[in-house]
Amino acid sequence: DVQLQASGGGLVQAGGSLRLSCVVSGFAFDEYEIGWFRQAPGKEREVVSCISPSDGSTSYTDSVKGRFTISSDNAKSTVYLQMNSLKPEDTAVYYCAADYAATMCFRGQEYVDYWGQGTQVTVSS
């Protein structure tokens, strides 16, 4: 069975840090693009960051550049999202996602093949 197990969310004050983890199983980790989306209350789900574990290439949405870092541990089939300098507007449910065609970060959530469960990130002001 395909599983993307997300964890690491929580409550943090503005300026603080969190690290999200996404452990993947059930498909070839290095053949997919793995990424994070988020959805704030009343808003559309949006892409945050993606990585191709095969070559380490990454992408970020503009609002998190310089603050968030995505990485992968291929031996553990795990993708991490290190979130620093968190802001209240980062508050959302964060979802791990995978896409074989490596287009979800540019084309959007409609191109996601697999979703993980969400993990809540709350940043207080």
All heavy atoms as an XYZ file, in Angstrom:
947
protein
N       0.834     -1.190      0.000
C       0.000      0.000      0.000
C       0.876      1.250      0.000
O       1.892      1.305      0.671
C      -0.889      0.030      1.249
C      -1.975     -1.025      1.227
O      -2.162     -1.646      0.156
O      -2.613     -1.226      2.265
N       0.446      2.240     -0.757
C       1.134      3.521     -0.770
C       0.797      4.293      0.497
O      -0.372      4.423      0.860
C       0.723      4.338     -2.009
C       1.256      5.758     -1.906
C       1.212      3.663     -3.283
N       1.828      4.793      1.145
C       1.628      5.629      2.322
C       2.599      6.792      2.305
O       3.769      6.629      1.961
C       1.822      4.823      3.613
C       0.717      3.843      3.916
C       0.789      3.304      5.328
O       1.706      3.597      6.082
N      -0.198      2.510      5.703
N       2.105      7.962      2.653
C       2.924      9.134      2.913
C       2.534      9.583      4.314
O       1.428     10.083      4.530
C       2.668     10.248      1.902
C       3.159     10.044      0.477
C       2.165      9.232     -0.338
C       3.413     11.384     -0.203
N       3.432      9.362      5.246
C       3.147      9.613      6.653
C       3.805     10.927      7.075
O       5.021     11.004      7.230
C       3.670      8.460      7.499
C       3.209      8.471      8.940
C       1.746      8.087      9.081
O       1.204      7.340      8.268
N       1.100      8.598     10.111
N       2.969     11.947      7.253
C       3.471     13.266      7.623
C       3.428     13.454      9.131
O       2.506     12.976      9.799
C       2.647     14.349      6.945
N       4.419     14.146      9.647
C       4.460     14.445     11.076
C       5.290     15.698     11.313
O       5.952     16.193     10.398
C       5.060     13.266     11.856
O       6.384     13.030     11.454
N       5.253     16.191     12.545
C       6.112     17.299     12.928
C       5.421     18.628     13.125
O       6.052     19.613     13.513
N       4.132     18.689     12.856
C       3.419     19.941     13.063
C       3.281     20.263     14.539
O       3.622     19.466     15.407
N       2.783     21.464     14.809
C       2.593     21.876     16.192
C       2.292     23.343     16.303
O       2.016     24.018     15.302
N       2.355     23.833     17.531
C       2.101     25.239     17.832
C       3.440     25.901     18.157
O       4.199     25.391     18.995
C       1.149     25.356     19.017
C       0.913     26.748     19.590
C       0.248     27.645     18.562
C       0.063     26.653     20.861
N       3.708     27.012     17.509
C       4.974     27.710     17.719
C       4.724     29.209     17.654
O       3.782     29.666     16.976
C       6.018     27.267     16.669
C       5.593     27.661     15.273
C       7.402     27.772     16.998
N       5.549     29.968     18.345
C       5.426     31.428     18.278
C       6.062     31.958     17.004
O       6.964     31.323     16.426
C       6.100     32.056     19.491
C       5.345     31.850     20.795
C       5.933     32.668     21.930
O       7.123     32.948     21.957
N       5.084     33.055     22.873
N       5.617     33.111     16.591
C       6.201     33.759     15.416
C       7.712     33.894     15.595
O       8.190     34.238     16.683
C       5.565     35.123     15.196
N       8.424     33.597     14.537
C       9.880     33.612     14.595
C      10.493     32.265     14.935
O      11.711     32.088     14.808
N       9.671     31.333     15.352
C      10.151     30.019     15.728
C      10.336     29.094     14.538
O      10.187     29.503     13.379
N      10.664     27.835     14.848
C      10.961     26.850     13.813
C      10.226     25.539     14.075
O       9.925     25.193     15.227
C      12.470     26.553     13.783
O      13.210     27.699     13.465
N       9.961     24.838     12.999
C       9.434     23.471     13.052
C      10.060     22.679     11.908
O      10.426     23.260     10.877
C       7.913     23.446     12.895
C       7.040     23.867     14.073
C       5.581     23.942     13.626
C       7.191     22.919     15.247
N      10.151     21.374     12.071
C      10.580     20.511     10.981
C       9.527     19.444     10.742
O       9.207     18.654     11.629
C      11.923     19.832     11.281
C      12.476     19.109     10.065
C      13.832     18.500     10.288
N      13.762     17.223     10.999
C      14.695     16.284     10.929
N      15.770     16.473     10.191
N      14.557     15.167     11.616
N       8.993     19.448      9.525
C       8.036     18.434      9.115
C       8.772     17.270      8.456
O       9.783     17.465      7.788
C       7.019     19.011      8.128
C       6.253     20.257      8.574
C       5.231     20.645      7.499
C       5.595     20.063      9.914
N       8.230     16.079      8.644
C       8.775     14.883      8.016
C       7.680     14.166      7.240
O       6.516     14.171      7.639
C       9.332     13.920      9.071
O      10.381     14.506      9.806
N       8.067     13.556      6.129
C       7.142     12.759      5.322
C       7.858     11.453      4.991
O       8.805     11.454      4.207
C       6.756     13.502      4.062
S       5.719     12.537      2.938
N       7.401     10.374      5.590
C       7.971      9.057      5.338
C       7.127      8.354      4.285
O       5.904      8.223      4.442
C       8.018      8.205      6.623
C       8.630      6.845      6.329
C       8.795      8.927      7.712
N       7.793      7.931      3.227
C       7.107      7.360      2.066
C       7.303      5.846      2.015
O       8.395      5.343      2.278
C       7.663      8.009      0.781
C       7.179      7.272     -0.447
C       7.282      9.479      0.724
N       6.260      5.128      1.636
C       6.376      3.688      1.403
C       5.381      3.279      0.328
O       4.399      3.976      0.072
C       6.117      2.910      2.694
O       4.812      3.145      3.169
N       5.677      2.166     -0.327
C       4.757      1.619     -1.319
C       5.033      2.008     -2.751
O       4.330      1.559     -3.665
N       6.033      2.874     -2.985
C       6.439      3.180     -4.351
C       7.910      3.597     -4.344
O       8.492      3.857     -3.293
C       5.562      4.264     -4.993
C       5.561      5.593     -4.294
C       6.521      6.560     -4.582
C       4.578      5.896     -3.354
C       6.500      7.792     -3.954
C       4.561      7.135     -2.720
C       5.517      8.082     -3.019
N       8.487      3.666     -5.528
C       9.911      3.976     -5.652
C      10.162      5.451     -5.348
O       9.863      6.329     -6.154
C      10.385      3.641     -7.058
N      10.723      5.694     -4.190
C      10.890      7.053     -3.669
C      11.615      7.959     -4.656
O      11.219      9.111     -4.865
C      11.675      6.947     -2.364
C      11.959      8.243     -1.679
C      10.955      8.926     -1.004
C      13.234      8.784     -1.674
C      11.210     10.124     -0.354
C      13.505      9.969     -1.023
C      12.488     10.649     -0.358
N      12.672      7.453     -5.273
C      13.488      8.323     -6.116
C      12.949      8.469     -7.536
O      13.576      9.125     -8.370
C      14.938      7.838     -6.143
C      15.068      6.422     -6.673
O      14.020      5.786     -6.939
O      16.203      5.941     -6.812
N      11.797      7.887     -7.819
C      11.181      8.052     -9.138
C      10.075      9.102     -9.129
O       9.453      9.358    -10.164
C      10.636      6.720     -9.643
C      11.730      5.695     -9.945
C      11.175      4.408    -10.524
O       9.952      4.328    -10.756
O      11.967      3.463    -10.716
N       9.819      9.679     -7.990
C       8.736     10.645     -7.842
C       9.270     11.991     -7.367
O      10.318     12.059     -6.711
C       7.718     10.141     -6.813
C       6.774      9.098     -7.333
C       7.227      7.814     -7.617
C       5.442      9.389     -7.543
C       6.368      6.851     -8.109
C       4.564      8.429     -8.022
C       5.039      7.157     -8.306
O       4.171      6.206     -8.787
N       8.541     13.016     -7.690
C       8.731     14.305     -7.048
C       7.895     14.270     -5.768
O       6.735     13.844     -5.791
C       8.260     15.438     -7.954
C       8.414     16.823     -7.362
C       7.995     17.907     -8.336
O       6.808     17.933     -8.739
O       8.853     18.725     -8.714
N       8.507     14.706     -4.661
C       7.823     14.731     -3.367
C       7.733     16.184     -2.917
O       8.698     16.947     -3.089
C       8.591     13.927     -2.300
C       8.984     12.549     -2.826
C       7.751     13.806     -1.013
C       7.836     11.611     -3.103
N       6.612     16.552     -2.355
C       6.496     17.944     -1.965
C       5.503     18.169     -0.840
O       4.906     17.237     -0.312
N       5.363     19.443     -0.504
C       4.450     19.873      0.546
C       3.484     20.909     -0.006
O       3.894     21.844     -0.702
C       5.225     20.485      1.715
C       6.073     19.501      2.442
C       7.388     19.218      2.202
C       5.673     18.661      3.525
N       7.824     18.244      3.064
C       6.795     17.888      3.895
C       4.494     18.487      4.225
C       6.760     16.953      4.932
C       4.456     17.559      5.260
C       5.575     16.808      5.605
N       2.221     20.712      0.320
C       1.183     21.692      0.077
C       0.651     22.142      1.435
O       0.863     21.479      2.440
C       0.036     21.081     -0.734
C       0.354     20.825     -2.178
C       1.239     19.827     -2.558
C      -0.240     21.590     -3.182
C       1.535     19.588     -3.893
C       0.038     21.359     -4.522
C       0.925     20.351     -4.876
N      -0.049     23.256      1.455
C      -0.692     23.694      2.687
C      -2.042     24.312      2.376
O      -2.258     24.847      1.293
C       0.183     24.681      3.457
C       0.392     26.021      2.779
C       1.385     26.869      3.581
N       1.627     28.164      2.948
C       2.529     29.043      3.365
N       3.283     28.773      4.440
N       2.693     30.189      2.732
N      -2.918     24.228      3.374
C      -4.237     24.817      3.224
C      -4.626     25.516      4.515
O      -4.741     24.879      5.568
C      -5.280     23.757      2.873
C      -6.639     24.331      2.541
C      -7.557     23.316      1.885
O      -7.371     22.110      1.996
N      -8.566     23.815      1.173
N      -4.786     26.818      4.407
C      -5.232     27.627      5.534
C      -6.758     27.681      5.535
O      -7.394     27.484      4.490
C      -4.645     29.029      5.429
N      -7.364     27.960      6.685
C      -8.825     28.012      6.753
C      -9.401     29.000      5.746
O      -8.942     30.147      5.659
C      -9.090     28.480      8.192
C      -7.902     28.020      8.947
C      -6.743     28.156      8.000
N     -10.362     28.552      4.965
C     -11.023     29.410      4.009
C     -10.237     29.704      2.751
O     -10.656     30.532      1.941
N      -9.098     29.036      2.595
C      -8.263     29.299      1.424
C      -8.053     28.036      0.602
O      -8.258     26.921      1.076
C      -6.912     29.868      1.862
C      -6.995     31.249      2.500
C      -5.619     31.853      2.688
C      -5.706     33.264      3.211
N      -4.362     33.884      3.359
N      -7.604     28.241     -0.640
C      -7.280     27.123     -1.510
C      -5.994     26.445     -1.027
O      -5.125     27.080     -0.436
C      -7.047     27.631     -2.936
C      -8.253     28.253     -3.588
C      -9.106     27.210     -4.310
O      -8.543     26.235     -4.814
O     -10.322     27.393     -4.335
N      -5.888     25.152     -1.304
C      -4.637     24.450     -1.025
C      -3.575     24.955     -1.995
O      -3.840     25.089     -3.202
C      -4.828     22.939     -1.172
C      -3.683     22.106     -0.651
C      -4.004     20.635     -0.683
N      -5.131     20.303      0.198
C      -5.510     19.056      0.465
N      -4.853     18.019     -0.051
N      -6.537     18.836      1.242
N      -2.380     25.235     -1.490
C      -1.318     25.783     -2.326
C      -0.034     24.992     -2.144
O       0.217     24.422     -1.080
C      -1.060     27.255     -1.974
C      -0.565     27.475     -0.554
C      -0.166     28.921     -0.277
O      -0.198     29.762     -1.203
O       0.206     29.199      0.881
N       0.777     25.006     -3.183
C       2.060     24.333     -3.107
C       3.016     25.169     -2.266
O       2.997     26.398     -2.307
C       2.636     24.070     -4.514
C       2.953     25.362     -5.231
C       3.841     23.172     -4.452
N       3.857     24.494     -1.499
C       4.862     25.170     -0.678
C       6.262     24.917     -1.230
O       7.025     25.844     -1.497
C       4.788     24.689      0.786
C       5.892     25.329      1.623
C       3.409     24.988      1.381
N       6.592     23.639     -1.418
C       7.940     23.299     -1.850
C       7.957     21.866     -2.355
O       7.156     21.037     -1.912
C       8.911     23.423     -0.672
O      10.232     23.101     -1.057
N       8.876     21.594     -3.297
C       9.011     20.247     -3.848
C      10.474     19.882     -4.000
O      11.329     20.769     -4.144
C       8.323     20.146     -5.207
S       6.547     20.332     -5.170
N      10.740     18.586     -4.029
C      12.087     18.083     -4.266
C      12.018     16.834     -5.128
O      11.077     16.049     -5.017
C      12.808     17.791     -2.927
C      14.267     17.438     -3.155
C      12.096     16.678     -2.151
C      15.106     17.443     -1.872
N      13.017     16.702     -6.000
C      13.195     15.468     -6.755
C      14.327     14.702     -6.101
O      15.487     15.089     -6.252
C      13.524     15.771     -8.213
O      12.427     16.333     -8.870
N      14.045     13.641     -5.362
C      15.100     12.913     -4.655
C      16.171     12.339     -5.586
O      17.293     12.112     -5.150
C      14.330     11.791     -3.946
C      12.959     12.332     -3.742
C      12.707     13.134     -4.972
N      15.843     12.130     -6.833
C      16.817     11.539     -7.755
C      17.991     12.466     -8.016
O      19.131     12.005     -8.175
C      16.139     11.176     -9.071
O      15.579     12.325     -9.674
N      17.749     13.777     -8.071
C      18.841     14.701     -8.362
C      18.948     15.849     -7.365
O      19.831     16.705     -7.493
C      18.717     15.264     -9.783
C      17.449     16.086     -9.997
O      16.730     16.356     -9.019
O      17.183     16.455    -11.157
N      18.056     15.887     -6.399
C      18.114     16.920     -5.363
C      17.594     18.274     -5.762
O      17.677     19.226     -4.986
N      17.023     18.395     -6.944
C      16.509     19.697     -7.368
C      15.293     20.075     -6.527
O      14.485     19.222     -6.160
C      16.146     19.690     -8.847
O      15.190     18.696     -9.116
N      15.186     21.356     -6.234
C      14.129     21.841     -5.349
C      13.430     23.058     -5.934
O      13.946     23.727     -6.828
C      14.701     22.231     -3.973
O      15.673     23.278     -4.152
C      15.364     21.051     -3.284
N      12.243     23.334     -5.420
C      11.525     24.548     -5.782
C      10.724     25.003     -4.565
O      10.379     24.194     -3.695
C      10.604     24.322     -6.977
O       9.622     23.356     -6.672
N      10.470     26.313     -4.526
C       9.756     26.921     -3.405
C       8.788     27.968     -3.912
O       9.074     28.679     -4.886
C      10.735     27.614     -2.454
C      11.763     26.712     -1.828
C      12.991     26.499     -2.453
C      11.517     26.085     -0.611
C      13.935     25.663     -1.885
C      12.465     25.248     -0.036
C      13.664     25.041     -0.683
O      14.602     24.218     -0.108
N       7.669     28.104     -3.219
C       6.809     29.233     -3.503
C       7.473     30.490     -2.942
O       8.249     30.418     -1.965
C       5.408     29.016     -2.899
O       4.510     29.969     -3.421
C       5.427     29.100     -1.382
N       7.200     31.621     -3.558
C       7.923     32.848     -3.214
C       7.817     33.210     -1.733
O       8.777     33.713     -1.134
C       7.403     34.017     -4.061
C       7.886     33.943     -5.498
O       8.813     33.160     -5.786
O       7.321     34.664     -6.345
N       6.678     32.971     -1.123
C       6.451     33.429      0.245
C       7.292     32.693      1.285
O       7.388     33.153      2.429
C       4.971     33.309      0.605
O       4.556     31.958      0.557
N       7.910     31.563      0.915
C       8.708     30.817      1.884
C      10.189     30.797      1.530
O      11.002     30.263      2.304
C       8.189     29.370      2.061
C       6.706     29.364      2.363
C       8.512     28.505      0.848
N      10.554     31.353      0.390
C      11.963     31.342     -0.012
C      12.817     32.057      1.029
O      12.473     33.131      1.513
C      12.119     32.021     -1.374
C      11.656     31.168     -2.545
C      11.829     31.889     -3.875
C      11.348     31.020     -5.032
N      11.429     31.730     -6.339
N      13.936     31.427      1.372
C      14.833     31.991      2.374
C      14.474     31.618      3.795
O      15.262     31.854      4.714
N      13.300     31.056      4.001
C      12.862     30.658      5.342
C      12.686     29.150      5.470
O      12.962     28.584      6.529
C      11.538     31.339      5.694
C      11.595     32.857      5.679
C      10.307     33.476      6.244
N       9.132     33.132      5.451
C       8.064     32.500      5.948
N       8.036     32.112      7.217
N       7.014     32.232      5.165
N      12.217     28.507      4.428
C      11.968     27.068      4.438
C      13.041     26.358      3.607
O      13.492     26.878      2.584
C      10.606     26.734      3.845
C       9.413     27.163      4.670
C       9.535     28.011      5.769
C       8.147     26.719      4.330
C       8.439     28.394      6.513
C       7.028     27.095      5.065
C       7.188     27.936      6.157
N      13.395     25.140      4.037
C      14.333     24.321      3.283
C      13.790     22.902      3.197
O      13.481     22.282      4.223
C      15.710     24.294      3.960
O      16.208     25.618      4.087
C      16.695     23.464      3.124
N      13.693     22.394      1.974
C      13.248     21.024      1.767
C      14.477     20.157      1.501
O      15.439     20.595      0.861
C      12.231     20.930      0.606
C      11.532     19.567      0.590
C      12.873     21.244     -0.736
C      10.315     19.510     -0.331
N      14.448     18.935      2.014
C      15.564     18.011      1.812
C      15.025     16.589      1.828
O      13.877     16.353      2.224
C      16.623     18.192      2.904
O      16.079     17.905      4.181
N      15.864     15.666      1.398
C      15.447     14.266      1.396
C      16.553     13.369      1.924
O      17.742     13.664      1.742
C      15.025     13.821     -0.002
O      16.134     13.766     -0.873
N      16.156     12.305      2.573
C      17.064     11.241      2.989
C      16.611     10.003      2.233
O      15.633      9.346      2.617
C      16.991     11.023      4.503
C      17.990      9.988      4.993
O      18.369      9.092      4.193
O      18.363     10.058      6.165
N      17.286      9.730      1.123
C      16.829      8.662      0.248
C      16.901      7.289      0.920
O      16.079      6.411      0.641
C      17.625      8.671     -1.048
C      17.326      9.896     -1.894
O      16.720     10.860     -1.417
N      17.773      9.876     -3.138
N      17.869      7.101      1.789
C      17.995      5.816      2.481
C      16.800      5.555      3.400
O      16.449      4.396      3.660
C      19.276      5.793      3.287
N      16.184      6.621      3.860
C      15.036      6.487      4.759
C      13.714      6.777      4.045
O      12.667      6.793      4.698
C      15.184      7.438      5.953
C      16.368      7.131      6.847
C      16.429      8.098      8.021
C      17.594      7.765      8.944
N      17.665      8.699     10.102
N      13.785      7.054      2.747
C      12.568      7.399      1.977
C      11.773      8.490      2.694
O      10.542      8.392      2.851
C      11.687      6.164      1.755
O      12.352      5.212      0.955
N      12.474      9.511      3.096
C      11.870     10.572      3.910
C      12.225     11.935      3.337
O      13.367     12.172      2.943
C      12.349     10.485      5.369
O      11.992      9.210      5.911
C      11.716     11.586      6.217
N      11.230     12.801      3.305
C      11.429     14.190      2.913
C      11.158     15.063      4.125
O      10.203     14.821      4.877
C      10.501     14.565      1.746
C      10.466     16.076      1.518
C      10.951     13.863      0.471
N      12.004     16.070      4.293
C      11.869     16.995      5.420
C      11.562     18.399      4.910
O      12.006     18.793      3.829
C      13.164     17.042      6.234
C      13.612     15.707      6.744
C      14.606     14.984      6.080
C      13.055     15.157      7.895
C      15.021     13.754      6.550
C      13.465     13.920      8.368
C      14.442     13.219      7.691
O      14.845     11.998      8.155
N      10.841     19.146      5.712
C      10.637     20.571      5.444
C      11.017     21.319      6.711
O      10.284     21.289      7.703
C       9.185     20.866      5.056
C       8.938     22.320      4.634
C       9.659     22.638      3.314
C       7.438     22.609      4.488
N      12.181     21.942      6.675
C      12.639     22.765      7.791
C      12.058     24.147      7.632
O      12.300     24.810      6.617
C      14.164     22.832      7.823
C      14.719     23.710      8.937
C      14.454     23.134     10.319
O      14.626     21.949     10.542
N      14.041     24.003     11.249
N      11.286     24.586      8.601
C      10.595     25.872      8.521
C      11.139     26.784      9.614
O      10.961     26.506     10.809
C       9.090     25.671      8.688
C       8.496     24.665      7.707
S       6.696     24.556      7.791
C       6.485     23.899      9.438
N      11.807     27.839      9.204
C      12.377     28.815     10.128
C      11.667     30.156      9.975
O      10.980     30.390      8.973
C      13.872     28.982      9.871
C      14.656     27.717     10.080
O      14.289     26.870     10.906
N      15.743     27.565      9.343
N      11.868     31.020     10.945
C      11.277     32.367     10.904
C       9.790     32.294     10.567
O       9.299     33.035      9.711
C      12.012     33.242      9.881
O      13.385     33.331     10.172
N       9.102     31.439     11.251
C       7.686     31.227     10.953
C       6.865     32.471     11.249
O       7.147     33.223     12.190
C       7.163     30.034     11.747
C       7.548     28.664     11.158
C       7.412     27.562     12.196
C       6.707     28.359      9.938
N       5.847     32.651     10.430
C       4.947     33.793     10.536
C       3.520     33.302     10.766
O       3.187     32.183     10.364
C       4.993     34.615      9.246
C       6.372     35.090      8.842
C       6.321     35.801      7.492
C       7.691     36.276      7.069
N       7.656     36.971      5.757
N       2.677     34.124     11.357
C       1.278     33.701     11.545
C       0.612     33.276     10.232
O      -0.229     32.363     10.237
C       0.618     34.954     12.126
C       1.724     35.628     12.872
C       2.952     35.407     12.028
N       1.005     33.890      9.124
C       0.399     33.515      7.845
C       0.854     32.150      7.336
O       0.350     31.674      6.321
C       0.667     34.598      6.788
C       2.116     35.013      6.646
C       2.439     36.267      7.448
O       1.986     36.387      8.617
O       3.170     37.130      6.907
N       1.808     31.534      8.011
C       2.189     30.157      7.675
C       1.244     29.139      8.314
O       1.351     27.939      8.033
C       3.617     29.862      8.133
C       4.655     30.689      7.400
O       4.547     30.822      6.160
O       5.576     31.203      8.065
N       0.351     29.601      9.166
C      -0.594     28.701      9.814
C      -1.470     28.007      8.783
O      -2.107     28.654      7.945
C      -1.478     29.487     10.803
O      -0.660     29.989     11.868
C      -2.567     28.589     11.386
N      -1.467     26.684      8.827
C      -2.212     25.890      7.845
C      -2.066     24.417      8.192
O      -1.244     24.042      9.038
C      -1.676     26.131      6.438
N      -2.848     23.604      7.516
C      -2.610     22.168      7.521
C      -1.646     21.882      6.369
O      -1.894     22.295      5.234
C      -3.907     21.358      7.350
C      -3.605     19.868      7.311
C      -4.882     21.682      8.473
N      -0.564     21.208      6.672
C       0.458     20.903      5.678
C       0.313     19.440      5.252
O       0.214     18.538      6.088
C       1.848     21.152      6.261
C       2.203     22.615      6.325
C       1.555     23.470      7.211
C       3.172     23.167      5.479
C       1.855     24.830      7.258
C       3.482     24.517      5.533
C       2.812     25.333      6.413
O       3.107     26.682      6.451
N       0.321     19.237      3.931
C       0.131     17.922      3.348
C       1.365     17.529      2.537
O       1.864     18.309      1.731
C      -1.077     17.906      2.414
C      -2.396     18.186      3.082
C      -2.869     19.489      3.194
C      -3.171     17.156      3.596
C      -4.083     19.756      3.806
C      -4.395     17.403      4.202
C      -4.837     18.710      4.296
O      -6.047     18.960      4.904
N       1.773     16.295      2.724
C       2.825     15.711      1.908
C       2.187     15.141      0.640
O       1.056     14.610      0.697
C       3.510     14.608      2.726
S       4.875     13.821      1.917
N       2.891     15.223     -0.499
C       2.319     14.765     -1.759
C       3.414     14.194     -2.659
O       4.593     14.532     -2.507
C       1.612     15.913     -2.471
N       2.993     13.359     -3.614
C       3.938     12.764     -4.549
C       3.361     12.774     -5.954
O       2.151     12.582     -6.149
C       4.268     11.334     -4.131
N       4.250     12.984     -6.937
C       3.839     13.076     -8.330
C       4.888     12.415     -9.204
O       6.045     12.845     -9.209
C       3.666     14.554     -8.697
C       3.485     14.762    -10.189
O       2.911     13.885    -10.849
O       3.908     15.825    -10.685
N       4.502     11.397     -9.966
C       5.464     10.681    -10.818
C       5.957     11.561    -11.964
O       7.115     11.504    -12.348
C       4.811      9.421    -11.376
C       5.738      8.580    -12.211
C       6.681      7.748    -11.614
C       5.691      8.622    -13.605
C       7.547      6.988    -12.368
C       6.556      7.866    -14.371
C       7.474      7.042    -13.747
O       8.342      6.286    -14.500
N       5.086     12.380    -12.508
C       5.446     13.198    -13.672
C       6.223     14.454    -13.294
O       6.665     15.189    -14.178
C       4.196     13.579    -14.449
N       6.365     14.733    -12.001
C       7.123     15.897    -11.529
C       6.569     17.206    -12.076
O       7.320     18.092    -12.475
C       8.601     15.755    -11.885
N       5.256     17.324    -12.062
C       4.641     18.560    -12.529
C       3.804     19.255    -11.471
O       3.334     20.366    -11.692
C       3.740     18.278    -13.745
O       2.716     17.338    -13.370
C       4.534     17.737    -14.910
N       3.589     18.621    -10.324
C       2.627     19.170     -9.367
C       3.043     20.530     -8.833
O       2.181     21.361     -8.536
C       2.404     18.202     -8.202
C       3.624     17.952     -7.331
S       3.240     16.784     -6.009
C       4.826     16.735     -5.169
N       4.336     20.782     -8.705
C       4.766     22.054     -8.150
C       4.524     23.209     -9.113
O       4.441     24.350     -8.691
C       6.235     22.000     -7.753
S       6.438     21.720     -5.977
N       4.436     22.926    -10.377
C       4.203     23.979    -11.362
C       2.752     24.013    -11.820
O       2.230     25.080    -12.144
C       5.123     23.789    -12.560
C       6.569     23.885    -12.195
C       7.334     22.763    -11.978
C       7.183     25.129    -12.042
C       8.672     22.855    -11.625
C       8.515     25.238    -11.688
C       9.263     24.097    -11.473
N       2.109     22.858    -11.802
C       0.748     22.793    -12.340
C      -0.331     22.752    -11.264
O      -1.494     23.000    -11.548
C       0.600     21.587    -13.243
C       1.428     21.694    -14.515
C       1.046     20.601    -15.491
N       1.558     20.865    -16.828
C       1.231     20.145    -17.892
N       0.393     19.135    -17.772
N       1.735     20.437    -19.069
N       0.047     22.368    -10.038
C      -0.937     22.409     -8.972
C      -1.398     21.051     -8.482
O      -1.013     20.007     -8.990
N      -2.281     21.090     -7.494
C      -2.676     19.881     -6.776
C      -3.412     18.876     -7.649
O      -3.471     17.697     -7.305
C      -3.533     20.259     -5.577
C      -4.820     20.987     -5.924
C      -5.680     21.189     -4.685
O      -5.764     20.321     -3.816
N      -6.306     22.352     -4.596
N      -3.946     19.301     -8.781
C      -4.656     18.374     -9.651
C      -3.726     17.301    -10.203
O      -4.191     16.271    -10.688
C      -5.314     19.118    -10.814
C      -6.398     20.102    -10.411
C      -5.843     21.440     -9.966
O      -4.611     21.654    -10.080
O      -6.633     22.276     -9.485
N      -2.408     17.553    -10.157
C      -1.434     16.651    -10.735
C      -0.758     15.770     -9.692
O       0.172     15.040    -10.011
C      -0.413     17.441    -11.536
C      -1.058     18.094    -12.731
C      -1.661     19.336    -12.615
C      -1.104     17.445    -13.959
C      -2.290     19.926    -13.699
C      -1.721     18.034    -15.053
C      -2.321     19.269    -14.911
O      -2.944     19.844    -15.979
N      -1.239     15.823     -8.459
C      -0.707     14.965     -7.406
C      -1.227     13.541     -7.591
O      -2.420     13.325     -7.802
C      -1.126     15.494     -6.018
C      -0.787     14.491     -4.925
C      -0.448     16.827     -5.744
N      -0.306     12.591     -7.494
C      -0.699     11.180     -7.584
C      -1.107     10.618     -6.221
O      -2.062      9.846     -6.120
C       0.458     10.343     -8.134
C       0.756     10.643     -9.587
O      -0.191     10.894    -10.345
O       1.943     10.638     -9.971
N      -0.358     10.984     -5.194
C      -0.617     10.458     -3.853
C      -0.553     11.575     -2.823
O       0.326     12.437     -2.888
C       0.415      9.381     -3.473
C       0.509      8.224     -4.419
C       1.679      7.965     -5.123
C      -0.576      7.369     -4.605
C       1.771      6.894     -5.988
C      -0.494      6.290     -5.475
C       0.680      6.057     -6.161
O       0.758      4.986     -7.021
N      -1.456     11.509     -1.861
C      -1.487     12.455     -0.748
C      -1.227     11.736      0.566
O      -1.656     10.596      0.758
C      -2.860     13.120     -0.634
C      -3.211     14.106     -1.698
C      -4.031     13.915     -2.763
C      -2.759     15.465     -1.779
N      -4.122     15.069     -3.506
C      -3.355     16.042     -2.929
C      -1.924     16.260     -0.997
C      -3.126     17.370     -3.317
C      -1.708     17.569     -1.385
C      -2.303     18.106     -2.531
N      -0.555     12.443      1.468
C      -0.475     11.998      2.840
C      -1.554     12.676      3.667
O      -2.283     13.542      3.172
N      -1.631     12.296      4.920
C      -2.569     12.985      5.801
C      -1.950     14.321      6.194
O      -0.760     14.527      6.055
C      -2.883     12.127      7.037
C      -1.986     12.338      8.249
C      -0.596     11.788      8.097
O      -0.209     11.271      7.060
N       0.178     11.912      9.154
N      -2.728     15.234      6.632
C      -2.200     16.549      6.974
C      -1.630     16.609      8.374
O      -1.942     15.784      9.235
N      -0.794     17.596      8.579
C      -0.275     17.893      9.911
C      -0.452     19.397     10.143
O      -0.107     20.216      9.297
C       1.187     17.449     10.067
O       1.609     17.650     11.414
C       2.134     18.157      9.120
N      -1.028     19.748     11.291
C      -1.379     21.132     11.576
C      -0.158     21.916     12.047
O       0.551     21.490     12.963
C      -2.465     21.193     12.650
C      -2.860     22.588     13.088
C      -3.631     23.350     12.017
O      -4.568     22.820     11.423
N      -3.250     24.603     11.775
N       0.042     23.062     11.432
C       1.052     24.019     11.869
C       0.326     25.292     12.273
O      -0.415     25.866     11.470
C       2.071     24.306     10.760
C       2.994     25.462     11.164
C       2.883     23.057     10.445
N       0.524     25.714     13.508
C      -0.098     26.933     14.006
C       0.984     27.860     14.532
O       1.777     27.463     15.392
C      -1.112     26.629     15.122
O      -2.090     25.712     14.632
C      -1.798     27.912     15.583
N       1.016     29.074     13.993
C       2.012     30.063     14.398
C       1.285     31.210     15.077
O       0.452     31.877     14.458
C       2.817     30.577     13.196
C       3.915     31.533     13.662
C       3.406     29.420     12.407
N       1.598     31.421     16.336
C       0.943     32.485     17.098
C       1.750     33.773     17.012
O       2.982     33.746     16.927
C       0.778     32.067     18.553
O       2.040     31.871     19.153
N       1.037     34.878     17.056
C       1.715     36.188     16.945
C       2.153     36.714     18.297
O       1.794     36.188     19.330
C       0.785     37.183     16.267
O      -0.412     37.284     17.002
